[in-house]
Amino acid sequence: MLGRLSVGPLGENVYVLPSRGPGGQEGRCVLVDPGDEAARILSFLDSRGLTPDLVVLSHGHLDHSAAIPELFAAYAARGGSPGLAIHALDASYLGEGGEATNRSTFAAIRALGFFKSYWRPLPAPTLLLEEGSLVPGTGFRVIHSPGHTAGSICLYDEAAGILVSGDTLFRDGIGRSDGPDSDGAALGRSIRRLMALPPSTEVLPGHGEPTTIGREAPSFSFGDD
């Protein structure tokens, strides 16, 4: 990982992951979940000589994507255009359907004020991810972890021992499952799958501080198979 920023009123974590870039270019990166404070994110990347080839969303909720319009406009003015990746089952949060999908989600969790403050039209995805997809230019593979949303994903680099967990798993908690496309039973299955990863795996969540699988595992009891 090249960096983490906590942004916005919900303390959403933005992650900067190393990328080889097209043709092995230097100074490239993958940006995960740019949810707010686009100018701060841009300054962070510029100060380190980094340019994102791809933005990856762990899921479609607006608190993980709201900085995209401003960021993409800034890179377009420089003659660049990062790609945008999301799981296919959350693609409706982006593009033409994005406003309606995000509005209904935040209305359902009684956070319509957040939606009204942060909504700006979002571009359509350029890459649809699925279970096992390799994030281009990185060692991270997609673990489809439905529950918080239908298309929630984690990014796992087995060699590095790092899991970017989005809003599936937090330090001392798991994602909420009261949204219109949430599924508590599916979230439980996703958590069970994550707990099978090596205990030393570093977990980088969508909100809050990092943790490890070993630290979180004792909090969960799944019974007998």
C-alpha positions in Angstrom: 0.0 0.0 0.0 1.3 3.5 -0.9 -1.1 5.4 1.3 -4.4 5.8 3.2 -6.5 8.9 3.7 -9.5 9.2 5.9 -12.0 11.6 4.2 -15.4 13.1 4.7 -17.8 13.2 7.6 -18.0 9.4 7.7 -14.3 8.9 8.0 -14.2 6.9 4.8 -10.8 5.3 3.9 -9.2 6.0 0.5 -6.4 3.6 -0.3 -3.6 4.1 -2.8 -2.2 0.8 -4.1 0.9 0.3 -6.2 0.5 -0.5 -9.9 2.9 -1.4 -12.6 0.9 0.7 -15.0 0.7 0.1 -18.8 4.0 -1.1 -20.1 5.5 -1.1 -16.6 5.3 2.7 -16.2 6.7 4.3 -13.1 4.6 6.5 -10.8 1.3 4.7 -11.4 -1.2 3.6 -8.9 -4.7 2.2 -8.3 -7.0 4.3 -6.2 -9.6 2.6 -4.1 -12.9 4.2 -2.9 -12.3 8.0 -3.4 -15.3 9.1 -1.3 -14.7 12.8 -0.6 -12.1 15.6 -0.5 -11.0 15.3 -4.1 -8.6 18.2 -3.8 -6.8 16.5 -0.9 -6.6 13.2 -2.7 -5.2 14.9 -5.8 -2.6 16.8 -3.7 -1.6 13.5 -1.9 -1.0 11.8 -5.3 0.8 14.8 -6.9 3.1 15.2 -3.9 4.2 11.6 -4.4 4.4 11.8 -8.2 1.6 9.3 -8.6 -1.1 9.0 -11.3 -4.0 6.6 -11.0 -4.6 4.3 -14.0 -7.7 2.9 -12.3 -10.2 3.7 -9.6 -11.7 0.6 -8.0 -14.8 0.8 -5.8 -15.3 -1.8 -3.1 -19.1 -1.2 -3.6 -21.3 1.5 -5.1 -22.3 3.6 -2.1 -21.9 7.4 -2.6 -19.7 7.8 0.5 -17.1 5.7 -1.4 -17.4 7.4 -4.8 -18.4 11.1 -4.3 -14.9 12.4 -5.2 -14.8 10.8 -8.6 -16.4 13.6 -10.7 -14.0 16.2 -9.5 -11.0 13.9 -9.7 -11.8 12.7 -13.2 -12.4 16.3 -14.3 -8.9 17.2 -12.9 -7.2 14.4 -14.8 -9.2 15.1 -18.0 -7.8 18.7 -17.9 -4.3 17.1 -17.8 -5.2 14.9 -20.8 -5.7 11.7 -18.8 -8.6 9.5 -18.0 -8.4 6.8 -15.2 -10.5 3.7 -15.7 -13.4 3.0 -13.2 -14.0 -0.6 -11.9 -16.8 -2.0 -9.8 -18.4 -5.4 -9.4 -21.1 -6.0 -12.0 -23.9 -6.3 -9.4 -23.2 -2.8 -8.1 -22.8 -1.2 -11.5 -26.2 0.5 -11.2 -24.7 2.9 -8.6 -22.8 4.4 -11.5 -23.7 6.0 -14.8 -27.2 6.7 -15.8 -28.8 4.8 -13.0 -26.5 6.1 -10.3 -28.7 8.9 -9.0 -31.8 6.8 -8.5 -29.9 3.9 -7.0 -27.9 6.0 -4.5 -31.0 8.1 -3.6 -33.1 5.1 -2.8 -30.2 3.6 -0.7 -29.6 6.6 1.4 -33.3 7.3 1.8 -33.7 3.7 3.1 -31.1 4.2 5.8 -32.4 7.7 6.7 -29.4 9.5 5.3 -31.0 11.4 2.4 -29.3 14.6 3.5 -26.0 13.0 2.8 -27.1 12.1 -0.7 -28.4 15.6 -1.4 -25.1 17.2 -0.2 -22.8 14.9 -2.1 -24.5 13.7 -5.2 -22.9 14.6 -8.5 -23.4 12.6 -11.7 -21.0 9.6 -11.8 -19.4 8.1 -14.9 -20.2 4.6 -16.0 -17.7 1.9 -15.2 -15.1 0.9 -17.7 -14.3 -2.4 -16.1 -16.8 -4.8 -14.4 -15.2 -7.0 -11.8 -16.1 -10.5 -10.7 -14.9 -13.2 -8.3 -11.2 -13.9 -9.0 -10.6 -10.9 -11.2 -7.0 -9.6 -11.0 -6.9 -5.8 -10.6 -4.8 -4.7 -13.6 -1.2 -3.9 -12.7 -1.4 -5.2 -9.2 -1.2 -8.4 -7.2 -4.8 -7.9 -5.8 -7.6 -10.3 -6.7 -11.3 -9.8 -6.2 -13.1 -11.7 -3.5 -16.8 -11.2 -4.0 -18.2 -10.5 -0.6 -22.0 -9.7 -0.9 -24.0 -8.6 2.1 -23.5 -4.9 2.6 -24.4 -4.6 -1.0 -25.0 -7.3 -3.7 -21.8 -6.3 -5.4 -19.5 -5.7 -2.5 -15.9 -6.9 -3.0 -12.7 -7.2 -1.1 -9.3 -7.0 -2.7 -6.8 -9.6 -1.6 -3.0 -9.8 -2.2 -2.0 -13.2 -0.9 1.7 -12.6 -1.4 1.6 -9.3 0.5 -0.8 -10.6 3.1 -3.2 -7.6 2.6 -7.0 -7.5 2.4 -8.8 -4.3 1.4 -12.2 -5.1 2.9 -14.4 -2.2 2.0 -17.5 -2.1 4.2 -17.6 -5.9 4.6 -15.3 -6.2 7.6 -14.1 -3.5 10.0 -12.0 -3.4 13.2 -14.4 -4.7 15.8 -17.4 -4.9 13.4 -19.0 -5.7 10.1 -20.9 -3.8 7.6 -24.5 -2.8 8.0 -27.1 -4.9 6.3 -30.2 -2.8 6.4 -30.0 -1.3 2.9 -32.3 -2.1 0.0 -29.8 -4.4 -1.6 -28.2 -5.7 1.6 -28.5 -9.3 2.8 -27.6 -10.3 6.3 -27.3 -14.0 5.6 -25.0 -13.3 2.6 -22.9 -11.0 4.8 -22.5 -13.8 7.3 -21.3 -16.1 4.6 -18.8 -13.5 3.4 -17.4 -12.9 6.8 -17.0 -16.7 7.3 -15.0 -16.8 4.1 -12.8 -14.0 5.1 -12.1 -15.6 8.5 -10.5 -18.5 6.7 -7.7 -16.3 5.4 -4.3 -16.5 7.3 -4.6 -14.9 10.8 -1.6 -12.5 9.9 -3.6 -11.0 7.0 -3.7 -7.2 7.4 -7.2 -5.9 7.0 -7.7 -2.4 5.5 -11.3 -1.5 6.1 -13.6 1.1 4.4 -13.9 3.0 7.7 -11.8 3.0 10.9 -8.4 1.7 11.7 -6.6 -1.4 10.2 -6.8 -4.7 11.9 -5.9 -8.3 11.2 -7.9 -11.5 10.5 -6.4 -13.0 13.6 -7.6 -10.1 15.8 -11.2 -10.3 14.4 -11.6 -14.0 14.2 -12.4 -14.6 17.9 -15.4 -12.3 17.6 -17.2 -14.8 15.2 -18.7 -18.2 16.0 -20.0 -20.1 13.0 -21.0 -23.4 14.8 -20.3 -26.8 13.3 -20.3 -27.4 9.5 
